[in-house]
Amino acid sequence: MASSRFLLLILILIAGYIFISNYTLTKGRIARSNGQHLYLKSAVCGLIFFIISYFLQNKLSDYFLFNYTLNFVPNAFKEDIDQLTRAALLAISLSVFFLTLLQVPVYWSRFILNSTWLDRQLEKRFSNKFANFLIKVAEALWLTLQYTGWKYAQWVERASLAGNPVDELLLDVMLDEDGAIMTCDDNGKVFIGFILELPDPTQPHGERTITMVPIMSGSLCKDFQQLHITTDYSDTLLPTIESEADVGTYDSPSDIAILIYTKKIRILRRFDLGMFEAFFRRKVCACGHDIYLPKPVRQNIMLATSSKDG
């Protein structure tokens, strides 16, 4: 009897742990929890699934669809286990089911938004009116799926940050199509660019990194803390193309992305490219150094102004 109750407890913990350690909304907080909190949260979540499973087994046990989907694993043991253990096994199936249901919009939101092939197919029109009607209905459903999926993914990502101001700033900048970020480390090294990926909340604090596509880099003046731009990557990201042979070799922005460890960041802020271009690019620091003086000096290089261009 004691061994069966211990097995029941283990199954309930497994059901809860599978869900909270993989769901975007909770996995970041779980990664920051100690062992006791992890057991407690897994037990609470698993107990919720267990109660639902016990109710479903009593109400839906005669339904064919239920027995060959969610209840398939408990049924595989037939009469070898008691009802409570069967409910615990069903709790694991429910945990995986709800995890899949809630995570699919998060994982697929970027794929859905970037699916240009399907967008082109839905823009086609035919001579048959009924075919055009079906295409328009499919297009409306696809746009609704895009919007709701993207909004849900945004909400989950923001809620998972748990009020962390650094991560919230990075998320806001990444979602802003014209948003750029400036980082400065303890040595005064500055990188300015577009955020590609946020830090992984499941990683230890010392190993968390920001993935960035740099557009400029430099340093802060030691005497006046004024920005000095010494490298401009704009000619790499936005080349002046005179013919097809001039197209760069980079397939995507990730090919030239850099990783910045968050533990080394001393200053993190939004960077307004338009304001820099209009008011600061041609100014001189109080130390006598030009604010914008990349080496080698490049003339007439357009400054990147949108993350989409990167």
PLY file of the C-alpha trace (Angstrom):
ply
format ascii 1.0
element vertex 310
property float x
property float y
property float z
element edge 309
property int vertex1
property int vertex2
end_header
0.00 0.00 0.00
2.81 2.41 0.90
4.59 1.73 -2.39
1.43 2.41 -4.41
0.90 5.73 -2.62
4.52 6.67 -3.23
4.07 5.84 -6.93
0.92 7.99 -6.96
2.85 10.94 -5.50
5.67 10.54 -8.02
3.24 10.47 -10.95
1.49 13.61 -9.71
4.86 15.40 -9.37
5.86 14.30 -12.87
2.60 15.61 -14.35
3.11 19.01 -12.73
6.82 19.24 -13.53
6.32 18.44 -17.23
3.93 21.36 -17.54
5.55 24.09 -15.44
9.10 23.39 -16.65
8.20 23.66 -20.36
5.39 26.23 -20.55
6.78 29.63 -21.52
4.74 31.43 -18.87
6.22 29.41 -15.99
9.55 27.89 -17.07
11.54 31.08 -16.40
10.25 31.31 -12.84
10.85 27.61 -12.30
14.45 27.99 -13.44
14.96 30.63 -10.74
13.31 28.51 -8.01
15.16 26.40 -5.46
14.48 22.70 -4.94
11.75 23.05 -2.30
9.75 25.60 -4.32
10.11 23.41 -7.42
8.64 20.39 -5.60
5.82 22.49 -4.16
4.88 24.09 -7.49
5.08 20.76 -9.30
2.84 19.17 -6.67
0.24 21.95 -6.87
0.11 21.86 -10.67
0.11 18.05 -10.74
-2.69 17.92 -8.15
-4.85 20.15 -10.35
-4.34 17.80 -13.29
-4.98 14.82 -11.00
-8.35 16.19 -9.80
-9.42 16.92 -13.38
-8.30 13.44 -14.45
-10.24 11.74 -11.66
-13.39 13.61 -12.67
-12.91 12.80 -16.37
-12.42 9.10 -15.68
-15.68 8.93 -13.77
-17.66 10.86 -16.39
-16.12 9.87 -19.73
-14.84 6.33 -19.21
-17.49 4.90 -21.56
-16.61 7.18 -24.49
-14.57 5.59 -27.29
-12.76 8.80 -28.29
-11.68 9.51 -24.71
-10.43 5.95 -24.12
-8.26 5.93 -27.24
-6.78 9.43 -26.84
-6.17 10.91 -23.39
-7.01 7.72 -21.51
-4.94 5.45 -23.75
-1.97 5.09 -21.37
-4.05 4.17 -18.27
-6.10 1.72 -20.35
-2.90 0.01 -21.50
-2.47 -1.32 -17.95
-6.05 -2.68 -17.92
-6.88 -3.93 -14.41
-3.32 -4.05 -13.05
-3.53 -0.67 -11.30
-6.07 0.98 -9.00
-8.29 3.90 -9.95
-6.14 6.57 -8.30
-3.01 5.45 -10.14
-4.97 5.39 -13.39
-6.04 8.97 -12.69
-2.40 9.95 -12.05
-1.35 8.45 -15.39
-4.17 10.34 -17.07
-2.89 13.51 -15.33
0.43 13.09 -17.17
-1.44 12.75 -20.48
-3.47 15.88 -19.68
-0.29 17.76 -18.78
1.29 16.96 -22.15
-1.98 17.75 -23.97
-2.45 21.19 -22.41
1.26 21.98 -22.76
1.09 21.25 -26.48
-2.13 23.21 -26.85
-0.69 26.31 -25.15
2.81 26.16 -26.62
1.97 25.66 -30.30
0.93 29.35 -30.79
4.17 30.48 -29.11
6.46 28.30 -31.23
4.58 28.92 -34.46
3.87 32.64 -34.12
7.04 33.66 -35.98
6.57 30.96 -38.59
2.97 32.07 -39.18
3.95 35.73 -39.55
6.82 34.92 -41.91
4.91 32.47 -44.09
5.02 34.61 -47.23
4.34 31.62 -49.49
0.90 31.07 -48.01
0.22 34.81 -48.09
0.92 34.83 -51.82
-1.38 31.86 -52.38
-4.24 33.54 -50.54
-3.83 36.72 -52.60
-4.67 34.86 -55.81
-8.05 35.43 -57.43
-9.97 33.25 -59.89
-12.66 33.77 -62.48
-15.04 31.53 -60.51
-16.94 33.59 -57.92
-17.36 30.69 -55.50
-13.63 29.94 -55.59
-12.90 33.61 -54.87
-15.33 33.49 -51.95
-13.54 30.47 -50.47
-10.16 32.16 -50.93
-11.40 35.29 -49.15
-12.78 33.22 -46.26
-9.47 31.33 -45.98
-7.57 34.63 -46.08
-9.72 36.08 -43.30
-9.21 32.97 -41.15
-5.46 33.05 -41.81
-5.19 36.74 -40.84
-7.19 36.04 -37.68
-4.86 33.16 -36.83
-1.83 35.37 -37.43
-3.15 38.17 -35.22
-4.37 36.03 -32.33
-1.28 33.81 -32.38
1.07 36.80 -32.34
-0.88 38.58 -29.59
-0.98 35.44 -27.45
2.76 34.87 -27.93
3.45 38.49 -26.92
1.29 38.18 -23.80
2.95 34.93 -22.71
6.45 36.30 -23.32
5.74 39.48 -21.35
3.98 37.69 -18.49
6.88 35.22 -18.20
9.31 38.09 -17.47
7.73 38.52 -14.02
8.35 42.27 -13.90
12.07 42.07 -14.79
12.77 45.61 -16.12
15.79 44.57 -18.19
13.98 41.76 -20.00
10.89 43.93 -20.47
13.00 46.66 -22.08
14.63 44.13 -24.41
11.23 42.69 -25.38
9.76 46.16 -26.08
12.73 47.08 -28.27
12.62 43.76 -30.12
8.89 44.15 -30.87
9.41 47.73 -32.11
10.26 47.49 -35.81
12.36 50.67 -35.57
13.80 49.83 -32.18
17.53 49.71 -31.54
19.37 49.06 -28.29
22.66 50.30 -26.88
24.75 48.21 -24.50
27.86 49.25 -22.62
30.05 46.86 -20.62
32.31 47.49 -17.64
35.21 48.44 -19.93
33.18 51.10 -21.76
32.75 49.05 -24.98
29.51 50.01 -26.73
27.40 48.04 -29.18
24.33 49.45 -30.93
22.02 47.20 -32.88
18.79 45.24 -33.19
17.71 42.46 -30.81
17.20 39.06 -32.43
16.71 36.89 -29.33
16.02 37.58 -25.68
18.04 35.95 -22.90
16.95 32.39 -22.14
15.25 32.54 -18.71
16.16 28.92 -17.99
19.90 29.63 -18.19
21.91 30.53 -15.08
22.36 34.26 -14.59
26.03 34.19 -15.53
25.35 32.40 -18.85
22.43 34.45 -20.17
23.13 36.22 -23.46
21.47 38.72 -25.81
21.64 38.00 -29.53
22.11 41.26 -31.41
22.74 42.38 -34.99
25.22 45.25 -34.59
24.93 48.40 -36.69
27.56 50.46 -34.86
30.10 50.01 -32.10
32.50 52.18 -30.17
33.18 53.26 -26.61
32.32 55.82 -23.98
34.72 58.69 -23.40
36.52 58.04 -20.10
36.49 61.73 -19.15
33.03 62.87 -20.29
31.11 59.61 -20.81
30.20 60.73 -24.31
29.60 58.14 -27.02
32.39 57.65 -29.59
31.41 55.61 -32.67
34.49 53.91 -34.11
32.92 51.18 -36.29
29.91 51.38 -38.60
28.44 48.16 -39.95
25.80 49.88 -42.08
27.65 49.20 -45.32
27.49 45.49 -44.45
23.80 45.47 -43.53
22.63 47.94 -46.16
25.06 47.81 -49.08
24.71 50.25 -51.95
23.72 47.75 -54.64
24.37 48.82 -58.22
23.91 45.37 -59.74
22.87 41.88 -58.71
26.53 40.90 -58.43
26.91 43.37 -55.53
24.52 41.53 -53.24
26.19 40.48 -49.99
26.84 36.89 -49.01
24.74 37.00 -45.83
21.55 34.96 -46.00
20.01 36.33 -42.80
20.79 38.82 -40.01
21.71 35.93 -37.71
24.80 35.30 -39.86
26.42 38.45 -38.48
24.78 38.46 -35.04
26.82 38.77 -31.85
26.23 37.43 -28.33
26.47 39.77 -25.35
26.53 38.38 -21.82
23.97 40.20 -19.67
26.17 39.96 -16.56
28.75 42.23 -18.26
26.27 44.96 -19.25
26.66 48.17 -17.23
24.36 50.42 -19.29
21.35 49.29 -21.31
19.07 51.74 -23.09
17.03 52.41 -26.19
18.93 54.07 -29.00
17.04 56.51 -31.22
18.73 56.26 -34.63
16.80 59.20 -36.06
17.82 61.50 -33.21
21.44 60.37 -33.44
21.49 61.05 -37.19
19.87 64.48 -36.81
21.61 65.89 -33.72
24.68 63.93 -32.64
26.39 62.29 -35.59
28.31 65.41 -36.65
29.07 66.76 -33.19
32.37 66.69 -31.33
32.92 65.40 -27.79
34.32 67.79 -25.19
37.55 65.79 -25.31
38.00 66.82 -28.96
37.11 63.46 -30.51
34.36 63.28 -33.13
31.29 61.43 -31.90
31.02 59.65 -35.25
34.45 58.79 -36.65
34.55 55.18 -37.85
37.90 53.73 -38.93
38.51 53.67 -41.81
36.43 56.79 -42.41
33.45 55.97 -44.64
31.54 58.65 -46.47
27.89 58.75 -47.52
26.92 55.53 -45.77
23.25 55.47 -44.91
22.55 54.65 -41.29
20.30 51.64 -40.65
16.88 52.85 -39.59
14.70 49.76 -39.32
15.08 46.25 -37.91
13.33 44.94 -41.00
16.20 46.26 -43.11
18.68 44.30 -41.00
0 1
1 2
2 3
3 4
4 5
5 6
6 7
7 8
8 9
9 10
10 11
11 12
12 13
13 14
14 15
15 16
16 17
17 18
18 19
19 20
20 21
21 22
22 23
23 24
24 25
25 26
26 27
27 28
28 29
29 30
30 31
31 32
32 33
33 34
34 35
35 36
36 37
37 38
38 39
39 40
40 41
41 42
42 43
43 44
44 45
45 46
46 47
47 48
48 49
49 50
50 51
51 52
52 53
53 54
54 55
55 56
56 57
57 58
58 59
59 60
60 61
61 62
62 63
63 64
64 65
65 66
66 67
67 68
68 69
69 70
70 71
71 72
72 73
73 74
74 75
75 76
76 77
77 78
78 79
79 80
80 81
81 82
82 83
83 84
84 85
85 86
86 87
87 88
88 89
89 90
90 91
91 92
92 93
93 94
94 95
95 96
96 97
97 98
98 99
99 100
100 101
101 102
102 103
103 104
104 105
105 106
106 107
107 108
108 109
109 110
110 111
111 112
112 113
113 114
114 115
115 116
116 117
117 118
118 119
119 120
120 121
121 122
122 123
123 124
124 125
125 126
126 127
127 128
128 129
129 130
130 131
131 132
132 133
133 134
134 135
135 136
136 137
137 138
138 139
139 140
140 141
141 142
142 143
143 144
144 145
145 146
146 147
147 148
148 149
149 150
150 151
151 152
152 153
153 154
154 155
155 156
156 157
157 158
158 159
159 160
160 161
161 162
162 163
163 164
164 165
165 166
166 167
167 168
168 169
169 170
170 171
171 172
172 173
173 174
174 175
175 176
176 177
177 178
178 179
179 180
180 181
181 182
182 183
183 184
184 185
185 186
186 187
187 188
188 189
189 190
190 191
191 192
192 193
193 194
194 195
195 196
196 197
197 198
198 199
199 200
200 201
201 202
202 203
203 204
204 205
205 206
206 207
207 208
208 209
209 210
210 211
211 212
212 213
213 214
214 215
215 216
216 217
217 218
218 219
219 220
220 221
221 222
222 223
223 224
224 225
225 226
226 227
227 228
228 229
229 230
230 231
231 232
232 233
233 234
234 235
235 236
236 237
237 238
238 239
239 240
240 241
241 242
242 243
243 244
244 245
245 246
246 247
247 248
248 249
249 250
250 251
251 252
252 253
253 254
254 255
255 256
256 257
257 258
258 259
259 260
260 261
261 262
262 263
263 264
264 265
265 266
266 267
267 268
268 269
269 270
270 271
271 272
272 273
273 274
274 275
275 276
276 277
277 278
278 279
279 280
280 281
281 282
282 283
283 284
284 285
285 286
286 287
287 288
288 289
289 290
290 291
291 292
292 293
293 294
294 295
295 296
296 297
297 298
298 299
299 300
300 301
301 302
302 303
303 304
304 305
305 306
306 307
307 308
308 309
